Amino acid sequence: MIDKKITMGHITALITIVIWGTTFISTKILLADFTPIEILFFRFLLGLFVLIAVYPKRLRIKDKKQELTFAAAGLCGICLYYLLENIALTYTTASNVGVIISVAPFFTASLSHVFLKTEEKLKAGFITGFIVAMTGICLISFSGSELKLNPVGDILAVIAAFVWAVYSLLMRKISRYGYNTIQTTRRIFTYGILFMLPFLFIFDFHPDFQKIAKPEYALNLIYLGLGASALCFVTWNYAVKVLGAVETSVYIYMVPVITVVTSIAVLKEEITWMAAIGTGLTLIGLLLSESRLIFKKREKQNECRE
């Protein structure tokens, strides 16, 4: 019998990844006149306003330890992850960052195995899926460019992937508190923006509201704020709540695939044979990792019934 809640968890994770995989177009357009920190700040500020409008009811935290967990999630998932990723892009290629960030599911599984004893453990099936998917992602990312290592940028990208894994585990912990998903996401956004404020003075933050008012820029900011931030963080956090941190994080493998498909459909780019093979391998790796995790979860459910 199909569990509707589990199915919805997979659907929401897939929706999230489809949107996140297309955000590069909006970001690319905005980077013509906006700095990375300006885009980051405005998208999450807009996302916060949308979440408040959708669900204005105040979240009442039960104790201070839970509040600290929310603060840590905001610091990792909203502030540090995106800042590290953006800074990494200034030192190394987008291809390198794309591949390295895709290591996040491996970090998530490793941390989950160490810190969350009840979570899915790191098994051979997951490792096999990870290797196959990473091979595919490398073929996609480097199909039109050469591999150029840059220690500073590449290390920052590795740290960003690790920080996202920490965020995933923190979200798994927060999901067990029993609060409304929109309320928890709103709380995390608030902390993320607060932690972001000092960086506005460090980086080049000089907002020009006349530029923001331009239809092209306004629409892309709305897409990033409403879609990629407000909607996607709610759906992602819901997926983590239902599926677990490891099983949800595996969907990150699909981001390069979505990027390839979007490039063909929107930017009219031609797909290379390496990208085509890479897309196939990435999807196979995703299926291998997911099938192993699902099979293990079903085994556990059957044991509980017995």
PyMOL commands that set and color helices and strands:
alter all, ss='L'
color gray80, all
select helices_A, chain A and resi 4-20+23-30+36-54+64-91+94-101+104-115+124-141+151-175+181-202+209-212+215-243+245-265+273-305
alter helices_A, ss='H'
color red, helices_A
deselect
rebuild
show_as cartoon
